[in-house]
Amino acid sequence: MTTELIVNLSVDEVSKILHEIRTFSCTAGKAWYEFGKRWLYLHDNKSHKVMQFQTFDEFIRSYTHYSRSWVYFTMAVARVFGRVIETSTQVDIEFSRLRDALPLIETDTDAEVWFNRAKSLPLEGWRDELREAQGKLPTDE
C-alpha cells in the first residue's frame, strides 16, 4: 500500500480499508491488555526491587519507551477489565474505549456492562453513552 494520493477510491475500497483499520486497532487492543497485564503483575509483585530500583516508576523508565502514564493506563485496564476480558470469547475491542470507561467503573458488574457497550456500540453511540454517564447531554438529542 502506498501513501500517494489516490483519488478514485470506490466505496467498497474505502470500506475495506476501514475494516482493516478496525481489525488492527482491535488486535492492538488485545495486545495492549496483555502489555498492561504483565506490567501489573510486575508492579504487584514489587519486581522493581528485585531489579535494584527504588521505585516502580524508575523501573518503567528503564525498561520501556512508553510513558509512565500509558503504562499505568494499561495496568488500570488490566486490573479493572481483566476478569471480563479473560472470560470473553470475543475481545475485538478498541483499547481506548476501555481506557475512557475507567472512571465510570465501580464494580465488576460495571466493568462487564461497559465492556459490552464498548464492544457493541458504534463510535457515536459509544461517545453518547460516555457523555450521558458523565452527566452531559448526548449529541444525538
KEPA-842321 format. One record per residue: residue in one letter; y, x, z of N, C-alpha, C, O in turn. Coordinates in steps of 0.1 Angstrom, whole numbers, padded with zeros to 4 digits, always signed. Layout:
// KEPA-842321
aYXZYXZYXZYXZ ...
//
This chain:
// KEPA-842321
m-0012+0008+0000+0000+0000+0000+0012+0009+0000+0013+0018+0008 t+0022+0006-0009+0034+0014-0010+0045+0008-0002+0044-0004+0002 t+0056+0015+0000+0067+0010+0007+0078+0007-0003+0090+0004+0001 e+0075+0007-0016+0085+0004-0026+0088-0011-0026+0080-0019-0022 l+0100-0015-0030+0104-0029-0030+0096-0036-0041+0096-0032-0053 i+0089-0046-0037+0081-0054-0047+0087-0068-0047+0088-0075-0037 v+0092-0072-0059+0100-0084-0060+0091-0096-0063+0095-0107-0060 n+0080-0094-0070+0072-0105-0075+0060-0109-0066+0049-0111-0072 l+0061-0109-0054+0050-0113-0045+0048-0128-0046+0058-0136-0046 s+0036-0132-0046+0033-0146-0046+0032-0151-0031+0031-0143-0022 v+0032-0164-0029+0030-0169-0016+0016-0165-0010+0016-0162+0002 d+0006-0165-0018-0007-0161-0014-0007-0146-0009-0013-0142+0001 e+0000-0137-0017+0000-0123-0013+0008-0121+0000+0003-0113+0009 v+0019-0128+0002+0026-0127+0014+0018-0133+0026+0018-0126+0036 s+0011-0144+0024+0003-0150+0034-0008-0140+0038-0012-0139+0050 k-0014-0133+0028-0025-0124+0031-0020-0112+0039-0026-0108+0049 i-0008-0107+0036-0003-0096+0043+0001-0100+0058-0001-0093+0067 l+0007-0112+0059+0010-0117+0072-0003-0119+0081-0003-0116+0093 h-0013-0124+0075-0026-0125+0082-0031-0111+0086-0036-0110+0097 e-0030-0101+0078-0034-0087+0081-0026-0082+0093-0031-0076+0102 i-0013-0085+0093-0004-0080+0104-0008-0087+0117-0009-0080+0127 r-0011-0100+0116-0016-0107+0128-0029-0101+0133-0031-0099+0145 t-0038-0098+0124-0051-0093+0128-0049-0079+0135-0055-0076+0145 f-0040-0071+0129-0037-0058+0135-0031-0059+0149-0035-0052+0158 s-0021-0068+0150-0015-0070+0163-0024-0075+0173-0023-0071+0185 c-0034-0084+0170-0043-0089+0179-0053-0078+0183-0057-0077+0195 t-0058-0070+0174-0067-0059+0177-0060-0049+0186-0065-0044+0195 a-0047-0047+0183-0039-0038+0191-0038-0044+0205-0038-0037+0215 g-0036-0057+0206-0035-0064+0219-0048-0061+0228-0046-0058+0240 k-0059-0061+0222-0072-0058+0230-0072-0044+0234-0076-0040+0245 a-0067-0035+0225-0067-0021+0228-0057-0018+0239-0060-0010+0248 w-0045-0025+0239-0035-0023+0250-0041-0028+0263-0038-0022+0274 y-0049-0039+0263-0055-0043+0275-0065-0032+0281-0064-0029+0292 e-0073-0027+0272-0082-0016+0276-0074-0004+0281-0078+0002+0291 f-0063-0001+0275-0055+0010+0279-0050+0007+0294-0051+0016+0302 g-0044-0005+0296-0039-0008+0309-0050-0009+0319-0048-0005+0331 k-0062-0014+0315-0073-0015+0325-0077-0001+0330-0080+0001+0342 r-0077+0009+0321-0081+0023+0325-0070+0029+0334-0073+0036+0344 w-0057+0027+0331-0047+0032+0339-0047+0025+0353-0045+0032+0363 l-0050+0012+0353-0051+0005+0366-0062+0011+0374-0060+0013+0386 y-0073+0014+0368-0084+0020+0375-0080+0033+0382-0083+0036+0393 l-0073+0042+0373-0069+0054+0378-0059+0052+0390-0059+0060+0400 h-0050+0043+0388-0040+0040+0398-0046+0036+0411-0043+0041+0422 d-0055+0026+0410-0061+0020+0422-0070+0030+0430-0072+0029+0442 n-0075+0040+0423-0083+0050+0429-0076+0063+0432-0082+0073+0435 k-0063+0062+0432-0054+0073+0435-0058+0086+0428-0058+0097+0434 s-0061+0085+0416-0066+0097+0408-0055+0107+0406-0058+0119+0404 h-0042+0104+0408-0032+0114+0407-0034+0125+0417-0030+0136+0415 k-0039+0121+0429-0041+0131+0440-0052+0141+0436-0052+0152+0439 v-0063+0135+0430-0074+0144+0425-0069+0154+0415-0074+0166+0415 m-0059+0150+0407-0054+0159+0397-0042+0167+0402-0035+0173+0394 q-0040+0167+0415-0029+0175+0422-0015+0171+0418-0006+0179+0417 f-0013+0158+0417+0001+0152+0415+0005+0145+0428-0003+0139+0434 q+0018+0147+0431+0023+0140+0443+0024+0125+0441+0021+0117+0450 t+0028+0121+0429+0029+0106+0427+0022+0102+0414+0019+0110+0405 f+0019+0089+0413+0013+0084+0401+0022+0085+0389+0018+0087+0378 d+0035+0084+0391+0045+0085+0380+0045+0099+0374+0045+0100+0362 e+0044+0109+0382+0042+0123+0377+0030+0124+0368+0029+0130+0358 f+0019+0118+0373+0006+0118+0366+0008+0111+0353+0003+0116+0343 i+0015+0100+0352+0017+0093+0339+0025+0102+0330+0021+0103+0318 r+0035+0108+0335+0044+0116+0326+0036+0128+0320+0039+0132+0309 s+0026+0133+0328+0018+0144+0323+0007+0141+0313+0003+0149+0305 y+0003+0128+0314-0009+0125+0306-0007+0115+0295-0017+0112+0288 t+0005+0110+0293+0007+0101+0282+0021+0102+0277+0030+0106+0285 h+0023+0099+0264+0037+0099+0259+0044+0086+0260+0055+0084+0257 y+0036+0076+0265+0042+0062+0267+0050+0062+0279+0048+0070+0289 s+0060+0054+0279+0069+0053+0291+0062+0048+0303+0052+0041+0302 r+0067+0051+0315+0062+0046+0327+0062+0031+0328+0052+0025+0332 s+0073+0025+0323+0074+0010+0323+0063+0004+0314+0057-0006+0318 w+0060+0010+0303+0050+0005+0294+0036+0006+0301+0028-0004+0300 v+0033+0017+0307+0020+0019+0314+0019+0008+0325+0008+0002+0326 y+0030+0006+0333+0029-0004+0343+0028-0018+0338+0021-0026+0344 f+0034-0021+0326+0032-0034+0320+0018-0036+0316+0012-0047+0319 t+0012-0026+0310-0002-0027+0306-0011-0029+0318-0021-0036+0317 m-0008-0022+0329-0016-0023+0341-0014-0037+0347-0024-0043+0352 a-0002-0043+0346+0000-0056+0352-0008-0067+0343-0014-0076+0349 v-0008-0065+0330-0015-0075+0322-0030-0073+0325-0037-0083+0326 a-0035-0061+0327-0049-0059+0330-0053-0066+0344-0063-0072+0345 r-0044-0064+0353-0046-0069+0367-0046-0085+0367-0054-0091+0372 v-0036-0090+0360-0033-0105+0361-0043-0112+0351-0048-0123+0355 f-0045-0107+0339-0053-0115+0329-0067-0109+0328-0075-0114+0320 g-0070-0098+0335-0083-0092+0333-0095-0101+0334-0104-0101+0325 r-0096-0109+0344-0108-0118+0345-0109-0128+0333-0120-0130+0328 v-0097-0133+0329-0097-0142+0318-0101-0135+0305-0109-0140+0297 i-0096-0123+0303-0099-0116+0291-0114-0112+0290-0120-0113+0280 e-0119-0107+0302-0133-0103+0302-0142-0114+0300-0153-0111+0295 t-0139-0126+0303-0148-0137+0302-0146-0146+0289-0153-0155+0286 s-0135-0142+0282-0132-0150+0270-0140-0145+0258-0142-0133+0257 t-0144-0154+0250-0152-0150+0238-0143-0146+0227-0147-0140+0217 q-0130-0150+0227-0121-0147+0217-0108-0141+0223-0101-0148+0230 v-0106-0129+0220-0094-0122+0227-0085-0118+0216-0077-0108+0218 d-0084-0125+0205-0074-0121+0195-0061-0127+0198-0057-0138+0194 i-0054-0119+0206-0041-0124+0212-0031-0112+0212-0035-0101+0214 e-0019-0116+0209-0008-0106+0209-0005-0102+0223-0002-0110+0232 f-0005-0089+0226-0003-0083+0239+0011-0087+0244+0012-0090+0256 s+0021-0088+0236+0034-0091+0240+0035-0105+0247+0043-0108+0255 r+0026-0114+0242+0026-0128+0248+0022-0127+0262+0027-0134+0271 l+0011-0119+0265+0007-0118+0279+0017-0112+0287+0019-0116+0299 r+0023-0101+0282+0034-0094+0290+0045-0104+0293+0050-0104+0304 d+0049-0112+0283+0060-0122+0285+0057-0133+0296+0066-0138+0302 a+0044-0136+0297+0040-0146+0306+0038-0141+0321+0037-0149+0330 l+0038-0128+0323+0035-0122+0336+0044-0128+0347+0038-0132+0358 p+0057-0130+0345+0065-0136+0357+0061-0150+0360+0065-0155+0371 l+0054-0157+0352+0050-0171+0354+0037-0173+0361+0033-0184+0365 i+0029-0162+0363+0016-0163+0368+0016-0161+0384+0021-0151+0389 e+0010-0172+0390+0009-0171+0405-0006-0172+0409-0009-0167+0420 t-0014-0178+0401-0028-0180+0405-0037-0176+0393-0032-0174+0382 d-0050-0175+0396-0060-0173+0385-0059-0184+0375-0061-0182+0363 t-0057-0196+0380-0056-0208+0371-0044-0207+0362-0045-0210+0350 d-0033-0202+0367-0021-0200+0359-0024-0190+0348-0020-0192+0336 a-0031-0179+0351-0035-0169+0342-0043-0175+0330-0041-0172+0319 e-0052-0183+0334-0061-0189+0324-0053-0199+0315-0055-0199+0302 v-0044-0207+0321-0036-0216+0313-0027-0209+0303-0026-0212+0292 w-0020-0199+0308-0011-0191+0300-0018-0183+0289-0013-0181+0278 f-0030-0178+0293-0038-0171+0283-0041-0180+0271-0040-0176+0260 n-0046-0192+0275-0050-0202+0264-0038-0206+0256-0039-0208+0244 r-0026-0208+0262-0014-0211+0255-0010-0200+0245-0007-0202+0234 a-0011-0188+0251-0007-0176+0243-0017-0174+0231-0012-0170+0220 k-0029-0178+0233-0039-0177+0222-0038-0188+0211-0040-0185+0200 s-0034-0200+0215-0034-0211+0206-0021-0215+0200-0021-0221+0189 l-0010-0213+0206+0003-0218+0201+0009-0209+0190+0007-0197+0191 p+0015-0216+0180+0022-0208+0170+0035-0202+0177+0038-0206+0188 l+0041-0192+0171+0051-0185+0177+0062-0193+0183+0066-0191+0195 e+0068-0203+0175+0079-0211+0181+0074-0220+0192+0081-0222+0202 g+0062-0225+0192+0056-0233+0203+0055-0224+0215+0058-0229+0226 w+0051-0212+0213+0050-0202+0224+0063-0200+0231+0065-0200+0243 r+0073-0197+0222+0086-0194+0228+0092-0206+0235+0098-0205+0246 d+0089-0218+0230+0094-0231+0237+0087-0232+0250+0093-0236+0260 e+0074-0230+0251+0067-0231+0264+0073-0221+0274+0074-0225+0286 l+0075-0209+0270+0081-0199+0279+0095-0204+0284+0098-0203+0296 r+0103-0209+0274+0117-0213+0278+0116-0225+0288+0123-0225+0298 e+0107-0234+0286+0106-0246+0295+0101-0241+0309+0106-0246+0319 a+0091-0232+0309+0086-0227+0322+0097-0219+0330+0096-0218+0342 q+0107-0214+0323+0118-0207+0329+0129-0216+0332+0140-0211+0337 g+0128-0229+0330+0138-0238+0333+0149-0240+0322+0160-0245+0325 k+0146-0234+0310+0156-0235+0299+0152-0246+0290+0140-0251+0290 l+0161-0250+0281+0158-0260+0271+0150-0254+0260+0153-0243+0255 p+0139-0261+0256+0132-0256+0244+0140-0258+0231+0150-0266+0231 t+0137-0250+0221+0145-0251+0209+0141-0262+0200+0148-0265+0190 d+0130-0269+0203+0125-0280+0195+0132-0293+0198+0129-0303+0192 e+0141-0294+0208+0147-0306+0211+0162-0306+0206+0169-0316+0208 
//
